[in-house]
Amino acid sequence: MASAIIKAIKAIPKLWNAAVEKVKAGYRAFKSWWENSVPQWIKNLMTGVTIYDIYQEIRNLIGL
């Protein structure tokens, strides 16, 4: 399911760029950004997926 969330984030370049920036800044920065900036419709895709799962998936995608 994390892949569907990543796909939704990537569909909005501004959101994807912010996600990558926050992942590079660390998990706390990413979690805060997620909780305060990500649209609810994307958060609604999170059944069975944690913020940490998404963070790790993005880290893997960008090679960190």
VOFI-548203 format. One record per residue: chain; x negated, y, z negated of N, C-alpha, C, CB in turn; residue number from 1. Coordinates in steps of 0.05 Angstrom, whole numbers, padded with zeros to 5 digits. Glycine has a CB too. Example, Ala and Ser with C-alpha at 12.3 -4.5 7.8 and 13.67 -1.06 7.14 Angstrom:
REM residues 2
[atom "A" [-00264 -00114 -00156] [-00246 -00090 -00156] [-00264 -00066 -00156] [-00226 -00089 -00181] 1]
[atom "A" [-00257 -00045 -00142] [-00273 -00021 -00143] [-00258 00001 -00157] [-00282 -00012 -00114] 2]
//
This chain:
REM residues 64
[atom "A" [-00016 -00024 00000] [00000 00000 00000] [-00017 00025 00000] [00018 00000 -00024] 1]
[atom "A" [-00041 00023 -00011] [-00059 00047 -00011] [-00064 00057 00018] [-00086 00040 -00025] 2]
[atom "A" [-00065 00038 00037] [-00070 00046 00064] [-00047 00064 00075] [-00074 00022 00082] 3]
[atom "A" [-00022 00059 00068] [00000 00075 00076] [-00002 00103 00065] [00027 00062 00068] 4]
[atom "A" [-00011 00105 00040] [-00014 00131 00027] [-00037 00146 00040] [-00020 00127 -00003] 5]
[atom "A" [-00059 00132 00046] [-00081 00145 00060] [-00073 00155 00087] [-00105 00125 00062] 6]
[atom "A" [-00058 00139 00101] [-00048 00147 00128] [-00031 00172 00126] [-00032 00124 00140] 7]
[atom "A" [-00014 00174 00105] [00003 00197 00102] [-00014 00222 00096] [00024 00192 00079] 8]
[atom "A" [-00034 00218 00079] [-00052 00241 00073] [-00067 00250 00097] [-00071 00233 00050] 9]
[atom "A" [-00077 00231 00113] [-00093 00237 00137] [-00076 00251 00158] [-00105 00212 00149] 10]
[atom "A" [-00049 00247 00158] [-00032 00259 00177] [-00030 00289 00173] [-00004 00247 00175] 11]
[atom "A" [-00039 00299 00150] [-00038 00328 00145] [-00068 00336 00140] [-00020 00335 00119] 12]
[atom "A" [-00081 00346 00161] [-00110 00351 00159] [-00118 00368 00135] [-00119 00365 00184] 13]
[atom "A" [-00102 00388 00129] [-00109 00405 00106] [-00109 00389 00080] [-00089 00429 00104] 14]
[atom "A" [-00090 00371 00078] [-00088 00354 00054] [-00111 00334 00053] [-00061 00339 00054] 15]
[atom "A" [-00117 00322 00076] [-00140 00303 00078] [-00166 00317 00070] [-00142 00291 00106] 16]
[atom "A" [-00171 00340 00081] [-00195 00355 00075] [-00197 00361 00045] [-00197 00381 00091] 17]
[atom "A" [-00175 00368 00033] [-00175 00374 00004] [-00180 00348 -00012] [-00147 00386 -00005] 18]
[atom "A" [-00168 00326 -00003] [-00172 00300 -00016] [-00202 00292 -00016] [-00155 00278 -00003] 19]
[atom "A" [-00214 00295 00007] [-00243 00288 00010] [-00259 00306 -00008] [-00252 00291 00039] 20]
[atom "A" [-00254 00331 -00009] [-00268 00350 -00026] [-00266 00342 -00055] [-00257 00379 -00022] 21]
[atom "A" [-00242 00335 -00064] [-00237 00328 -00092] [-00250 00301 -00098] [-00208 00327 -00098] 22]
[atom "A" [-00250 00282 -00080] [-00263 00256 -00085] [-00293 00261 -00088] [-00258 00237 -00061] 23]
[atom "A" [-00304 00278 -00072] [-00333 00284 -00074] [-00339 00297 -00101] [-00342 00302 -00052] 24]
[atom "A" [-00320 00312 -00113] [-00324 00325 -00138] [-00320 00306 -00162] [-00304 00348 -00141] 25]
[atom "A" [-00309 00283 -00157] [-00306 00263 -00179] [-00277 00257 -00184] [-00319 00273 -00204] 26]
[atom "A" [-00273 00235 -00200] [-00246 00225 -00206] [-00229 00245 -00220] [-00248 00200 -00222] 27]
[atom "A" [-00240 00259 -00240] [-00223 00278 -00255] [-00213 00300 -00237] [-00240 00291 -00278] 28]
[atom "A" [-00229 00310 -00219] [-00221 00331 -00201] [-00200 00320 -00182] [-00245 00342 -00184] 29]
[atom "A" [-00204 00296 -00172] [-00184 00283 -00154] [-00158 00279 -00168] [-00195 00257 -00143] 30]
[atom "A" [-00158 00269 -00192] [-00134 00263 -00207] [-00118 00289 -00212] [-00140 00249 -00233] 31]
[atom "A" [-00132 00310 -00220] [-00119 00336 -00225] [-00106 00346 -00200] [-00139 00356 -00237] 32]
[atom "A" [-00122 00345 -00178] [-00111 00354 -00152] [-00087 00338 -00144] [-00133 00352 -00130] 33]
[atom "A" [-00088 00312 -00147] [-00066 00294 -00140] [-00041 00302 -00155] [-00074 00265 -00145] 34]
[atom "A" [-00044 00305 -00181] [-00021 00310 -00198] [-00008 00338 -00192] [-00028 00309 -00227] 35]
[atom "A" [-00025 00357 -00184] [-00015 00384 -00181] [-00011 00393 -00152] [-00034 00402 -00193] 36]
[atom "A" [-00021 00379 -00132] [-00020 00389 -00105] [-00008 00371 -00084] [-00048 00396 -00096] 37]
[atom "A" [-00007 00345 -00089] [00002 00327 -00069] [00033 00327 -00068] [-00008 00298 -00075] 38]
[atom "A" [00044 00329 -00044] [00074 00329 -00042] [00087 00304 -00054] [00082 00332 -00013] 39]
[atom "A" [00110 00308 -00066] [00124 00286 -00079] [00130 00263 -00060] [00150 00296 -00091] 40]
[atom "A" [00135 00269 -00035] [00142 00247 -00016] [00119 00227 -00013] [00151 00258 00011] 41]
[atom "A" [00094 00238 -00016] [00071 00220 -00014] [00068 00204 -00040] [00045 00236 -00009] 42]
[atom "A" [00072 00218 -00063] [00071 00204 -00089] [00092 00182 -00090] [00076 00225 -00112] 43]
[atom "A" [00115 00186 -00077] [00136 00165 -00077] [00127 00139 -00064] [00161 00176 -00064] 44]
[atom "A" [00106 00140 -00048] [00096 00116 -00035] [00079 00099 -00054] [00079 00124 -00010] 45]
[atom "A" [00075 00107 -00078] [00056 00095 -00096] [00065 00070 -00111] [00047 00115 -00116] 46]
[atom "A" [00086 00058 -00103] [00095 00033 -00117] [00072 00013 -00118] [00120 00022 -00103] 47]
[atom "A" [00063 00007 -00142] [00043 -00013 -00146] [00014 -00004 -00140] [00048 -00036 -00128] 48]
[atom "A" [00011 00022 -00135] [-00015 00034 -00129] [-00021 00056 -00150] [-00016 00045 -00100] 49]
[atom "A" [-00045 00056 -00160] [-00053 00077 -00179] [-00068 00100 -00165] [-00070 00065 -00201] 50]
[atom "A" [-00070 00122 -00178] [-00086 00144 -00168] [-00115 00135 -00164] [-00085 00169 -00187] 51]
[atom "A" [-00125 00118 -00183] [-00152 00108 -00180] [-00156 00091 -00155] [-00160 00092 -00205] 52]
[atom "A" [-00136 00075 -00148] [-00137 00059 -00124] [-00140 00077 -00099] [-00111 00041 -00121] 53]
[atom "A" [-00125 00098 -00099] [-00127 00116 -00076] [-00154 00130 -00076] [-00104 00138 -00077] 54]
[atom "A" [-00163 00139 -00099] [-00189 00151 -00101] [-00211 00133 -00090] [-00195 00159 -00131] 55]
[atom "A" [-00210 00108 -00099] [-00230 00088 -00090] [-00229 00083 -00060] [-00227 00062 -00105] 56]
[atom "A" [-00205 00082 -00049] [-00201 00077 -00020] [-00213 00101 -00004] [-00171 00074 -00014] 57]
[atom "A" [-00208 00125 -00013] [-00219 00148 00000] [-00250 00148 -00002] [-00208 00175 -00011] 58]
[atom "A" [-00260 00142 -00026] [-00289 00140 -00030] [-00301 00120 -00009] [-00296 00131 -00059] 59]
[atom "A" [-00289 00098 -00006] [-00298 00078 00013] [-00297 00088 00041] [-00282 00052 00010] 60]
[atom "A" [-00276 00101 00048] [-00273 00112 00076] [-00294 00133 00083] [-00245 00124 00079] 61]
[atom "A" [-00301 00149 00063] [-00321 00170 00069] [-00349 00162 00062] [-00314 00195 00053] 62]
[atom "A" [-00353 00137 00054] [-00380 00126 00049] [-00393 00134 00024] [-00397 00134 00072] 63]
[atom "A" [-00378 00138 00003] [-00390 00145 -00023] [-00393 00120 -00041] [-00374 00167 -00038] 64]
//
